């Protein structure tokens, strides 16, 4: 998130590959982009066991406005990923 904010030219993030069991970091990132966080820093809608971020609300809002997320969690086929990138 901090990298994206510092690089406003970054407009899309493609989340792909195998999800890490237990942590579900990809799903948490998608939830953050879609739903934001609550007042305690918990990512709304995240399925991970401890989805807490140490970001201020303004950083999360900037991230959510700036970046389009592309959900390909579970996709490992490089051809399929490449198709999405060129569209």
Buried (B, 14 or more C-beta within 10 A) or exposed (E): BEEBBEEEEEEEBBBBEEBEEEBBBBBBBBBBBEBBBEEEBEBEBBEBEEBBBEBEEEBBEBBBEBBEBBBBBEBEEEEEBEEEEEE
